[in-house]
Amino acid sequence: MCSQREWFEELKPSSGTVSCAAKSSLLEVAGTGVIRGRLKKGQEIVLKNVLFIPELNDNLISVKQIQKAGYSVLFNYNKSIVKGKKKTFVLCELNSKGQYVSDFIPTFSNTYVAETEETELWHRRLGHSGNHALRKRELPTSASFCENCVFAKQSAEPIGKGNRRRENAPMRMIHSDLCGPVKPATLSGESYVLTFVDDHSRIYEVRLLKMKSDIAVKFKKFLKVNDTVKRIRCDNAKEYVSGELQKVARNAGVEIDPCPPYNPHFNGVAERMNRTLFDKARAMLYDSKLPKICWGYAIQAVAFLHNRILCML
């Protein structure tokens, strides 16, 4: 029985349970396979029908299974000797705790290592997206631990979800938020991020701004291209309720719908998308070791990838 997935040269899915005396409980069997390796003195060994049990604390070798394979096992003083028709070798030695311990060294499966590397590569290529996004593109997934994601995506407890219905067609209602100032500024001098999130599809666009006052110009360009927009949900920040942006909205036939003051969770769609945007951008910067001044490129890359993997959050 073995708990290390990477030790297996071959592994087939399997089910069942085994009794563990140490825990007085049953442990789940996740698969059965073959492990190849060698002893310290160089003898090559192939272990067949090995149970893969992820929750197992210590790997175990069954004397009974060795005997079933046609070998005899002799316990002589402080050693366990295995004898076969063609070879004899010392499998285990007695330690100070009275346990027979083997110096078996596994030959790690190159296939498993390659699969793990490919999965991690796709996770990074797609801006540290989750397994649900990878599955939608029929790409390999993994339960491996991503340290950069943990550093980048820590958060506070969420506020409960509402039951608001989505629009039944794209580009009718837009959620928007302005984030910043972000320090340091980008190489081009931008310090703010303006987001547009489609209520129906959750596709979003981002614009980098040097000053808050640029918001009206960016909105005018956005509404000129997306002329089906009828309503914009936003927070009650000054830049959204200012006369200049209100004038742009009136000329385009768009209603500005601000949420109550000091209640950002009422603009939850845009707030959540901003969190996703910055979480993934930070993870990409941590992973690539790029300086913080490159955050603008990371933000744009995350938006580009999000819209193309059709990740519904």
Phi and psi in degrees as GROMACS dihedral restraints (atoms count N, CA, C in turn):
[ dihedral_restraints ]
;  ai    aj    ak    al  type     phi  dphi    fc
    3     4     5     6     1  -142.4    20    10
    4     5     6     7     1   145.0    20    10
    6     7     8     9     1  -106.7    20    10
    7     8     9    10     1    -6.0    20    10
    9    10    11    12     1   -93.7    20    10
   10    11    12    13     1   110.0    20    10
   12    13    14    15     1   -62.1    20    10
   13    14    15    16     1   -36.7    20    10
   15    16    17    18     1   -70.4    20    10
   16    17    18    19     1   -12.8    20    10
   18    19    20    21     1   -74.4    20    10
   19    20    21    22     1   -22.0    20    10
   21    22    23    24     1   -79.7    20    10
   22    23    24    25     1   129.1    20    10
   24    25    26    27     1   -81.0    20    10
   25    26    27    28     1   -36.9    20    10
   27    28    29    30     1  -133.2    20    10
   28    29    30    31     1   142.5    20    10
   30    31    32    33     1  -150.1    20    10
   31    32    33    34     1   124.4    20    10
   33    34    35    36     1  -112.8    20    10
   34    35    36    37     1   141.7    20    10
   36    37    38    39     1   -58.9    20    10
   37    38    39    40     1   140.4    20    10
   39    40    41    42     1  -151.2    20    10
   40    41    42    43     1   159.3    20    10
   42    43    44    45     1  -130.4    20    10
   43    44    45    46     1   166.4    20    10
   45    46    47    48     1   134.6    20    10
   46    47    48    49     1  -177.6    20    10
   48    49    50    51     1  -138.0    20    10
   49    50    51    52     1   155.9    20    10
   51    52    53    54     1  -130.1    20    10
   52    53    54    55     1   150.7    20    10
   54    55    56    57     1   -85.8    20    10
   55    56    57    58     1   132.4    20    10
   57    58    59    60     1  -113.1    20    10
   58    59    60    61     1   113.3    20    10
   60    61    62    63     1   -65.5    20    10
   61    62    63    64     1   -34.5    20    10
   63    64    65    66     1   -65.2    20    10
   64    65    66    67     1   -36.9    20    10
   66    67    68    69     1  -101.5    20    10
   67    68    69    70     1    -6.1    20    10
   69    70    71    72     1    52.1    20    10
   70    71    72    73     1    43.7    20    10
   72    73    74    75     1  -148.6    20    10
   73    74    75    76     1   173.3    20    10
   75    76    77    78     1   -98.6    20    10
   76    77    78    79     1   136.9    20    10
   78    79    80    81     1  -110.5    20    10
   79    80    81    82     1   141.1    20    10
   81    82    83    84     1   -78.1    20    10
   82    83    84    85     1   136.2    20    10
   84    85    86    87     1   -92.1    20    10
   85    86    87    88     1   126.0    20    10
   87    88    89    90     1   -99.9    20    10
   88    89    90    91     1   -16.3    20    10
   90    91    92    93     1  -179.3    20    10
   91    92    93    94     1   172.1    20    10
   93    94    95    96     1  -133.9    20    10
   94    95    96    97     1   137.1    20    10
   96    97    98    99     1  -163.3    20    10
   97    98    99   100     1  -161.8    20    10
   99   100   101   102     1  -119.7    20    10
  100   101   102   103     1   135.0    20    10
  102   103   104   105     1  -122.0    20    10
  103   104   105   106     1   128.4    20    10
  105   106   107   108     1  -112.2    20    10
  106   107   108   109     1   141.1    20    10
  108   109   110   111     1  -169.6    20    10
  109   110   111   112     1  -165.4    20    10
  111   112   113   114     1  -145.4    20    10
  112   113   114   115     1   155.9    20    10
  114   115   116   117     1   -84.7    20    10
  115   116   117   118     1   170.0    20    10
  117   118   119   120     1   -60.3    20    10
  118   119   120   121     1   -32.1    20    10
  120   121   122   123     1   -86.1    20    10
  121   122   123   124     1     1.7    20    10
  123   124   125   126     1   107.4    20    10
  124   125   126   127     1    -8.1    20    10
  126   127   128   129     1   -67.7    20    10
  127   128   129   130     1   129.9    20    10
  129   130   131   132     1   -84.9    20    10
  130   131   132   133     1   137.9    20    10
  132   133   134   135     1  -133.1    20    10
  133   134   135   136     1   139.2    20    10
  135   136   137   138     1  -118.8    20    10
  136   137   138   139     1   117.9    20    10
  138   139   140   141     1   -99.1    20    10
  139   140   141   142     1   122.0    20    10
  141   142   143   144     1  -109.2    20    10
  142   143   144   145     1   159.2    20    10
  144   145   146   147     1    55.8    20    10
  145   146   147   148     1    39.2    20    10
  147   148   149   150     1   -80.9    20    10
  148   149   150   151     1   132.0    20    10
  150   151   152   153     1   -82.7    20    10
  151   152   153   154     1   130.4    20    10
  153   154   155   156     1   -94.1    20    10
  154   155   156   157     1   112.1    20    10
  156   157   158   159     1  -127.1    20    10
  157   158   159   160     1    96.3    20    10
  159   160   161   162     1   -56.8    20    10
  160   161   162   163     1   -30.5    20    10
  162   163   164   165     1   -86.8    20    10
  163   164   165   166     1     0.6    20    10
  165   166   167   168     1   -70.5    20    10
  166   167   168   169     1   133.3    20    10
  168   169   170   171     1   -78.0    20    10
  169   170   171   172     1   -43.0    20    10
  171   172   173   174     1  -128.9    20    10
  172   173   174   175     1   139.4    20    10
  174   175   176   177     1   -72.1    20    10
  175   176   177   178     1   141.2    20    10
  177   178   179   180     1  -127.8    20    10
  178   179   180   181     1   145.2    20    10
  180   181   182   183     1  -116.5    20    10
  181   182   183   184     1   130.0    20    10
  183   184   185   186     1   -90.7    20    10
  184   185   186   187     1   121.8    20    10
  186   187   188   189     1   -63.0    20    10
  187   188   189   190     1   -39.0    20    10
  189   190   191   192     1   -61.2    20    10
  190   191   192   193     1   -41.2    20    10
  192   193   194   195     1   -69.1    20    10
  193   194   195   196     1   -34.0    20    10
  195   196   197   198     1   -63.5    20    10
  196   197   198   199     1   -42.1    20    10
  198   199   200   201     1   -66.5    20    10
  199   200   201   202     1   -37.3    20    10
  201   202   203   204     1   -63.8    20    10
  202   203   204   205     1   -27.7    20    10
  204   205   206   207     1   -80.2    20    10
  205   206   207   208     1     1.3    20    10
  207   208   209   210     1    99.2    20    10
  208   209   210   211     1    12.3    20    10
  210   211   212   213     1  -107.3    20    10
  211   212   213   214     1   157.4    20    10
  213   214   215   216     1  -110.2    20    10
  214   215   216   217     1   147.0    20    10
  216   217   218   219     1  -119.4    20    10
  217   218   219   220     1   124.5    20    10
  219   220   221   222     1  -118.4    20    10
  220   221   222   223     1   124.1    20    10
  222   223   224   225     1   -97.2    20    10
  223   224   225   226     1   108.5    20    10
  225   226   227   228     1  -122.4    20    10
  226   227   228   229     1   110.0    20    10
  228   229   230   231     1    56.7    20    10
  229   230   231   232     1  -109.9    20    10
  231   232   233   234     1  -108.8    20    10
  232   233   234   235     1    21.0    20    10
  234   235   236   237     1  -131.9    20    10
  235   236   237   238     1   153.5    20    10
  237   238   239   240     1  -113.1    20    10
  238   239   240   241     1   116.3    20    10
  240   241   242   243     1  -108.7    20    10
  241   242   243   244     1   130.4    20    10
  243   244   245   246     1  -105.8    20    10
  244   245   246   247     1   127.3    20    10
  246   247   248   249     1  -117.8    20    10
  247   248   249   250     1   132.9    20    10
  249   250   251   252     1  -128.7    20    10
  250   251   252   253     1  -175.3    20    10
  252   253   254   255     1   -67.9    20    10
  253   254   255   256     1   -32.6    20    10
  255   256   257   258     1  -114.0    20    10
  256   257   258   259     1   -15.5    20    10
  258   259   260   261     1  -152.5    20    10
  259   260   261   262     1   154.5    20    10
  261   262   263   264     1  -133.5    20    10
  262   263   264   265     1   136.9    20    10
  264   265   266   267     1  -154.6    20    10
  265   266   267   268     1   158.4    20    10
  267   268   269   270     1   -86.8    20    10
  268   269   270   271     1   116.9    20    10
  270   271   272   273     1   -89.1    20    10
  271   272   273   274     1   -41.2    20    10
  273   274   275   276     1  -138.1    20    10
  274   275   276   277     1   157.2    20    10
  276   277   278   279     1  -131.1    20    10
  277   278   279   280     1   149.9    20    10
  279   280   281   282     1   -77.1    20    10
  280   281   282   283     1   129.6    20    10
  282   283   284   285     1   -98.2    20    10
  283   284   285   286     1  -176.2    20    10
  285   286   287   288     1   -68.4    20    10
  286   287   288   289     1   -17.1    20    10
  288   289   290   291     1   -92.1    20    10
  289   290   291   292     1     2.8    20    10
  291   292   293   294     1    79.9    20    10
  292   293   294   295     1    21.6    20    10
  294   295   296   297     1  -108.9    20    10
  295   296   297   298     1   142.7    20    10
  297   298   299   300     1   -87.0    20    10
  298   299   300   301     1   117.2    20    10
  300   301   302   303     1  -119.8    20    10
  301   302   303   304     1   134.7    20    10
  303   304   305   306     1   -96.6    20    10
  304   305   306   307     1   148.1    20    10
  306   307   308   309     1   -96.2    20    10
  307   308   309   310     1    27.0    20    10
  309   310   311   312     1   -59.9    20    10
  310   311   312   313     1   129.5    20    10
  312   313   314   315     1  -115.6    20    10
  313   314   315   316     1   116.9    20    10
  315   316   317   318     1   -74.2    20    10
  316   317   318   319     1   150.8    20    10
  318   319   320   321     1   -93.7    20    10
  319   320   321   322     1   109.6    20    10
  321   322   323   324     1   -65.1    20    10
  322   323   324   325     1   144.2    20    10
  324   325   326   327     1   -74.3    20    10
  325   326   327   328     1   117.5    20    10
  327   328   329   330     1   -64.9    20    10
  328   329   330   331     1   -31.3    20    10
  330   331   332   333     1   -63.9    20    10
  331   332   333   334     1   -45.6    20    10
  333   334   335   336     1   -64.5    20    10
  334   335   336   337     1   -43.3    20    10
  336   337   338   339     1   -60.9    20    10
  337   338   339   340     1   -42.5    20    10
  339   340   341   342     1   -64.0    20    10
  340   341   342   343     1   -42.0    20    10
  342   343   344   345     1   -63.3    20    10
  343   344   345   346     1   -42.1    20    10
  345   346   347   348     1   -64.1    20    10
  346   347   348   349     1   -43.1    20    10
  348   349   350   351     1   -63.8    20    10
  349   350   351   352     1   -39.5    20    10
  351   352   353   354     1   -65.0    20    10
  352   353   354   355     1   -42.7    20    10
  354   355   356   357     1   -62.0    20    10
  355   356   357   358     1   -46.4    20    10
  357   358   359   360     1   -63.9    20    10
  358   359   360   361     1   -35.1    20    10
  360   361   362   363     1   -64.9    20    10
  361   362   363   364     1   -44.3    20    10
  363   364   365   366     1   -66.8    20    10
  364   365   366   367     1   -37.5    20    10
  366   367   368   369     1   -58.2    20    10
  367   368   369   370     1   -41.1    20    10
  369   370   371   372     1   -76.3    20    10
  370   371   372   373     1   -40.0    20    10
  372   373   374   375     1   -58.2    20    10
  373   374   375   376     1   -38.2    20    10
  375   376   377   378     1   -93.5    20    10
  376   377   378   379     1    31.2    20    10
  378   379   380   381     1    67.8    20    10
  379   380   381   382     1    36.4    20    10
  381   382   383   384     1    59.9    20    10
  382   383   384   385     1    43.1    20    10
  384   385   386   387     1   -75.5    20    10
  385   386   387   388     1   158.2    20    10
  387   388   389   390     1   -78.0    20    10
  388   389   390   391     1   173.8    20    10
  390   391   392   393     1   -61.9    20    10
  391   392   393   394     1   -31.1    20    10
  393   394   395   396     1   -62.7    20    10
  394   395   396   397     1   -35.7    20    10
  396   397   398   399     1   -71.5    20    10
  397   398   399   400     1   -38.4    20    10
  399   400   401   402     1   -66.0    20    10
  400   401   402   403     1   -40.4    20    10
  402   403   404   405     1   -63.4    20    10
  403   404   405   406     1   -35.1    20    10
  405   406   407   408     1   -64.6    20    10
  406   407   408   409     1   -26.9    20    10
  408   409   410   411     1   -98.0    20    10
  409   410   411   412     1    10.1    20    10
  411   412   413   414     1    55.9    20    10
  412   413   414   415     1    42.9    20    10
  414   415   416   417     1  -105.6    20    10
  415   416   417   418     1   157.4    20    10
  417   418   419   420     1   -64.0    20    10
  418   419   420   421     1   142.6    20    10
  420   421   422   423     1  -119.8    20    10
  421   422   423   424     1   163.3    20    10
  423   424   425   426     1  -153.6    20    10
  424   425   426   427     1   156.5    20    10
  426   427   428   429     1   -97.4    20    10
  427   428   429   430     1    16.8    20    10
  429   430   431   432     1   -66.5    20    10
  430   431   432   433     1   154.0    20    10
  432   433   434   435     1   -86.9    20    10
  433   434   435   436     1   125.9    20    10
  435   436   437   438     1  -107.6    20    10
  436   437   438   439     1   105.9    20    10
  438   439   440   441     1   -63.5    20    10
  439   440   441   442     1   -36.7    20    10
  441   442   443   444     1   -64.4    20    10
  442   443   444   445     1   -36.4    20    10
  444   445   446   447     1   -65.3    20    10
  445   446   447   448     1   -40.1    20    10
  447   448   449   450     1   -64.4    20    10
  448   449   450   451     1   -44.2    20    10
  450   451   452   453     1   -63.1    20    10
  451   452   453   454     1   -38.4    20    10
  453   454   455   456     1   -85.2    20    10
  454   455   456   457     1   -24.8    20    10
  456   457   458   459     1  -113.8    20    10
  457   458   459   460     1    21.9    20    10
  459   460   461   462     1   -68.4    20    10
  460   461   462   463     1   143.5    20    10
  462   463   464   465     1  -151.4    20    10
  463   464   465   466     1   170.0    20    10
  465   466   467   468     1   -86.4    20    10
  466   467   468   469     1   171.2    20    10
  468   469   470   471     1   -63.5    20    10
  469   470   471   472     1   137.2    20    10
  471   472   473   474     1   -79.0    20    10
  472   473   474   475     1   157.4    20    10
  474   475   476   477     1   -86.7    20    10
  475   476   477   478     1   147.5    20    10
  477   478   479   480     1   -55.5    20    10
  478   479   480   481     1   148.3    20    10
  480   481   482   483     1   -78.5    20    10
  481   482   483   484     1   146.8    20    10
  483   484   485   486     1   -92.5    20    10
  484   485   486   487     1  -176.6    20    10
  486   487   488   489     1  -116.4    20    10
  487   488   489   490     1    26.1    20    10
  489   490   491   492     1   -64.0    20    10
  490   491   492   493     1   137.2    20    10
  492   493   494   495     1   -80.4    20    10
  493   494   495   496     1   147.1    20    10
  495   496   497   498     1   -82.7    20    10
  496   497   498   499     1   159.8    20    10
  498   499   500   501     1   -64.9    20    10
  499   500   501   502     1   149.0    20    10
  501   502   503   504     1   -93.7    20    10
  502   503   504   505     1     6.8    20    10
  504   505   506   507     1  -147.4    20    10
  505   506   507   508     1   151.6    20    10
  507   508   509   510     1   -73.6    20    10
  508   509   510   511     1   156.5    20    10
  510   511   512   513     1    55.3    20    10
  511   512   513   514     1    42.2    20    10
  513   514   515   516     1  -107.3    20    10
  514   515   516   517     1   -43.6    20    10
  516   517   518   519     1  -123.2    20    10
  517   518   519   520     1   133.3    20    10
  519   520   521   522     1  -120.5    20    10
  520   521   522   523     1   134.0    20    10
  522   523   524   525     1   -97.2    20    10
  523   524   525   526     1   136.0    20    10
  525   526   527   528     1  -138.1    20    10
  526   527   528   529     1   151.6    20    10
  528   529   530   531     1  -154.9    20    10
  529   530   531   532     1   150.7    20    10
  531   532   533   534     1  -116.4    20    10
  532   533   534   535     1   122.2    20    10
  534   535   536   537     1  -109.5    20    10
  535   536   537   538     1   140.8    20    10
  537   538   539   540     1   139.9    20    10
  538   539   540   541     1   179.6    20    10
  540   541   542   543     1   -75.6    20    10
  541   542   543   544     1   140.9    20    10
  543   544   545   546     1   -96.5    20    10
  544   545   546   547     1   130.8    20    10
  546   547   548   549     1  -118.8    20    10
  547   548   549   550     1   139.4    20    10
  549   550   551   552     1   -74.8    20    10
  550   551   552   553     1   165.0    20    10
  552   553   554   555     1   -67.3    20    10
  553   554   555   556     1   160.1    20    10
  555   556   557   558     1   -68.3    20    10
  556   557   558   559     1   174.7    20    10
  558   559   560   561     1   -61.1    20    10
  559   560   561   562     1   -27.2    20    10
  561   562   563   564     1   -92.4    20    10
  562   563   564   565     1    -1.5    20    10
  564   565   566   567     1    96.0    20    10
  565   566   567   568     1     7.5    20    10
  567   568   569   570     1   -79.7    20    10
  568   569   570   571     1   141.3    20    10
  570   571   572   573     1  -126.7    20    10
  571   572   573   574     1    -5.8    20    10
  573   574   575   576     1  -125.2    20    10
  574   575   576   577     1   151.8    20    10
  576   577   578   579     1  -122.9    20    10
  577   578   579   580     1   120.7    20    10
  579   580   581   582     1  -103.5    20    10
  580   581   582   583     1   126.1    20    10
  582   583   584   585     1  -114.8    20    10
  583   584   585   586     1   144.0    20    10
  585   586   587   588     1  -124.0    20    10
  586   587   588   589     1   119.6    20    10
  588   589   590   591     1  -118.3    20    10
  589   590   591   592     1   122.2    20    10
  591   592   593   594     1   -72.7    20    10
  592   593   594   595     1   126.8    20    10
  594   595   596   597     1   -63.8    20    10
  595   596   597   598     1   -34.9    20    10
  597   598   599   600     1   -77.3    20    10
  598   599   600   601     1   -51.0    20    10
  600   601   602   603     1  -100.2    20    10
  601   602   603   604     1   -17.4    20    10
  603   604   605   606     1    67.1    20    10
  604   605   606   607     1    13.0    20    10
  606   607   608   609     1   -69.7    20    10
  607   608   609   610     1   141.3    20    10
  609   610   611   612     1  -134.5    20    10
  610   611   612   613     1   157.9    20    10
  612   613   614   615     1  -122.1    20    10
  613   614   615   616     1   150.0    20    10
  615   616   617   618     1  -126.3    20    10
  616   617   618   619     1   146.2    20    10
  618   619   620   621     1  -129.9    20    10
  619   620   621   622     1   136.6    20    10
  621   622   623   624     1   -96.1    20    10
  622   623   624   625     1   131.0    20    10
  624   625   626   627     1  -120.6    20    10
  625   626   627   628     1   145.8    20    10
  627   628   629   630     1   -83.4    20    10
  628   629   630   631     1   -35.2    20    10
  630   631   632   633     1  -137.4    20    10
  631   632   633   634     1   155.9    20    10
  633   634   635   636     1   -60.9    20    10
  634   635   636   637     1   -33.3    20    10
  636   637   638   639     1   -65.9    20    10
  637   638   639   640     1   -11.4    20    10
  639   640   641   642     1   -79.0    20    10
  640   641   642   643     1    -3.2    20    10
  642   643   644   645     1   -63.2    20    10
  643   644   645   646     1   -37.8    20    10
  645   646   647   648     1   -64.9    20    10
  646   647   648   649     1   -40.1    20    10
  648   649   650   651     1   -64.1    20    10
  649   650   651   652     1   -42.8    20    10
  651   652   653   654     1   -66.0    20    10
  652   653   654   655     1   -39.4    20    10
  654   655   656   657     1   -65.8    20    10
  655   656   657   658     1   -40.6    20    10
  657   658   659   660     1   -60.3    20    10
  658   659   660   661     1   -42.5    20    10
  660   661   662   663     1   -67.3    20    10
  661   662   663   664     1   -39.6    20    10
  663   664   665   666     1   -65.0    20    10
  664   665   666   667     1   -45.3    20    10
  666   667   668   669     1   -71.3    20    10
  667   668   669   670     1   -26.0    20    10
  669   670   671   672     1   -67.2    20    10
  670   671   672   673     1   -36.7    20    10
  672   673   674   675     1   -81.2    20    10
  673   674   675   676     1   -37.9    20    10
  675   676   677   678     1  -107.7    20    10
  676   677   678   679     1    76.0    20    10
  678   679   680   681     1   -80.6    20    10
  679   680   681   682     1     2.9    20    10
  681   682   683   684     1   -92.2    20    10
  682   683   684   685     1    -5.1    20    10
  684   685   686   687     1   -67.7    20    10
  685   686   687   688     1   131.1    20    10
  687   688   689   690     1  -113.4    20    10
  688   689   690   691     1   -24.3    20    10
  690   691   692   693     1  -147.5    20    10
  691   692   693   694     1   142.9    20    10
  693   694   695   696     1  -123.4    20    10
  694   695   696   697     1   119.0    20    10
  696   697   698   699     1   -92.7    20    10
  697   698   699   700     1   129.5    20    10
  699   700   701   702     1  -151.3    20    10
  700   701   702   703     1   177.2    20    10
  702   703   704   705     1   -84.9    20    10
  703   704   705   706     1  -176.5    20    10
  705   706   707   708     1   -96.7    20    10
  706   707   708   709     1    26.2    20    10
  708   709   710   711     1   -65.8    20    10
  709   710   711   712     1   154.1    20    10
  711   712   713   714     1   -58.0    20    10
  712   713   714   715     1   -39.0    20    10
  714   715   716   717     1   -65.3    20    10
  715   716   717   718     1   -24.2    20    10
  717   718   719   720     1   -86.2    20    10
  718   719   720   721     1   -30.5    20    10
  720   721   722   723     1   -99.8    20    10
  721   722   723   724     1     9.0    20    10
  723   724   725   726     1   -70.9    20    10
  724   725   726   727     1   157.7    20    10
  726   727   728   729     1   -62.5    20    10
  727   728   729   730     1   -34.6    20    10
  729   730   731   732     1   -65.7    20    10
  730   731   732   733     1   -45.8    20    10
  732   733   734   735     1   -70.4    20    10
  733   734   735   736     1   -36.4    20    10
  735   736   737   738     1   -61.7    20    10
  736   737   738   739     1   -37.5    20    10
  738   739   740   741     1   -66.0    20    10
  739   740   741   742     1   -42.7    20    10
  741   742   743   744     1   -60.2    20    10
  742   743   744   745     1   -42.9    20    10
  744   745   746   747     1   -65.7    20    10
  745   746   747   748     1   -43.6    20    10
  747   748   749   750     1   -61.5    20    10
  748   749   750   751     1   -43.1    20    10
  750   751   752   753     1   -64.0    20    10
  751   752   753   754     1   -27.8    20    10
  753   754   755   756     1   -93.7    20    10
  754   755   756   757     1    -1.7    20    10
  756   757   758   759     1    71.7    20    10
  757   758   759   760     1    32.7    20    10
  759   760   761   762     1  -113.7    20    10
  760   761   762   763     1   138.6    20    10
  762   763   764   765     1   -92.8    20    10
  763   764   765   766     1   129.0    20    10
  765   766   767   768     1   -89.4    20    10
  766   767   768   769     1   122.5    20    10
  768   769   770   771     1  -118.2    20    10
  769   770   771   772     1    84.3    20    10
  771   772   773   774     1   -78.0    20    10
  772   773   774   775     1   147.6    20    10
  774   775   776   777     1   -84.1    20    10
  775   776   777   778     1   167.0    20    10
  777   778   779   780     1   -59.8    20    10
  778   779   780   781     1   150.5    20    10
  780   781   782   783     1   -60.0    20    10
  781   782   783   784     1   145.0    20    10
  783   784   785   786     1    61.5    20    10
  784   785   786   787     1    25.9    20    10
  786   787   788   789     1  -130.9    20    10
  787   788   789   790     1    68.6    20    10
  789   790   791   792     1   -62.4    20    10
  790   791   792   793     1   -23.1    20    10
  792   793   794   795     1   -67.7    20    10
  793   794   795   796     1   -17.6    20    10
  795   796   797   798     1   -72.3    20    10
  796   797   798   799     1   -17.7    20    10
  798   799   800   801     1  -104.3    20    10
  799   800   801   802     1    43.3    20    10
  801   802   803   804     1   -62.5    20    10
  802   803   804   805     1   -34.3    20    10
  804   805   806   807     1   -63.1    20    10
  805   806   807   808     1   -48.9    20    10
  807   808   809   810     1   -67.3    20    10
  808   809   810   811     1   -39.8    20    10
  810   811   812   813     1   -62.1    20    10
  811   812   813   814     1   -43.1    20    10
  813   814   815   816     1   -67.4    20    10
  814   815   816   817     1   -39.6    20    10
  816   817   818   819     1   -66.0    20    10
  817   818   819   820     1   -37.1    20    10
  819   820   821   822     1   -63.9    20    10
  820   821   822   823     1   -39.6    20    10
  822   823   824   825     1   -62.1    20    10
  823   824   825   826     1   -46.0    20    10
  825   826   827   828     1   -59.5    20    10
  826   827   828   829     1   -43.3    20    10
  828   829   830   831     1   -59.6    20    10
  829   830   831   832     1   -50.4    20    10
  831   832   833   834     1   -75.0    20    10
  832   833   834   835     1   -33.4    20    10
  834   835   836   837     1   -58.9    20    10
  835   836   837   838     1   -49.7    20    10
  837   838   839   840     1   -69.5    20    10
  838   839   840   841     1   -36.7    20    10
  840   841   842   843     1   -63.4    20    10
  841   842   843   844     1   -42.8    20    10
  843   844   845   846     1   -62.8    20    10
  844   845   846   847     1   -42.4    20    10
  846   847   848   849     1   -60.9    20    10
  847   848   849   850     1   -40.4    20    10
  849   850   851   852     1   -65.4    20    10
  850   851   852   853     1   -39.5    20    10
  852   853   854   855     1   -68.2    20    10
  853   854   855   856     1   -41.9    20    10
  855   856   857   858     1   -59.6    20    10
  856   857   858   859     1   -45.0    20    10
  858   859   860   861     1   -68.6    20    10
  859   860   861   862     1   -40.3    20    10
  861   862   863   864     1   -86.8    20    10
  862   863   864   865     1   -10.0    20    10
  864   865   866   867     1    63.1    20    10
  865   866   867   868     1    24.1    20    10
  867   868   869   870     1   -77.9    20    10
  868   869   870   871     1   153.6    20    10
  870   871   872   873     1   -69.8    20    10
  871   872   873   874     1   158.4    20    10
  873   874   875   876     1   -61.3    20    10
  874   875   876   877     1   -24.6    20    10
  876   877   878   879     1   -64.2    20    10
  877   878   879   880     1   -14.5    20    10
  879   880   881   882     1   -90.0    20    10
  880   881   882   883     1    12.4    20    10
  882   883   884   885     1   -60.6    20    10
  883   884   885   886     1   -30.8    20    10
  885   886   887   888     1   -62.9    20    10
  886   887   888   889     1   -41.9    20    10
  888   889   890   891     1   -63.8    20    10
  889   890   891   892     1   -39.6    20    10
  891   892   893   894     1   -65.1    20    10
  892   893   894   895     1   -41.7    20    10
  894   895   896   897     1   -59.7    20    10
  895   896   897   898     1   -46.6    20    10
  897   898   899   900     1   -66.3    20    10
  898   899   900   901     1   -36.3    20    10
  900   901   902   903     1   -66.1    20    10
  901   902   903   904     1   -40.8    20    10
  903   904   905   906     1   -63.1    20    10
  904   905   906   907     1   -44.7    20    10
  906   907   908   909     1   -62.4    20    10
  907   908   909   910     1   -42.6    20    10
  909   910   911   912     1   -59.2    20    10
  910   911   912   913     1   -47.2    20    10
  912   913   914   915     1   -69.1    20    10
  913   914   915   916     1   -41.6    20    10
  915   916   917   918     1   -57.1    20    10
  916   917   918   919     1   -46.6    20    10
  918   919   920   921     1   -69.3    20    10
  919   920   921   922     1   -22.1    20    10
  921   922   923   924     1   -95.8    20    10
  922   923   924   925     1   -19.4    20    10
  924   925   926   927     1   -95.8    20    10
  925   926   927   928     1     1.8    20    10
  927   928   929   930     1    50.3    20    10
  928   929   930   931     1    52.8    20    10
  930   931   932   933     1   -86.2    20    10
  931   932   933   934     1   109.0    20    10
  933   934   935   936     1   -86.6    20    10
  934   935   936   937     1   113.8    20    10
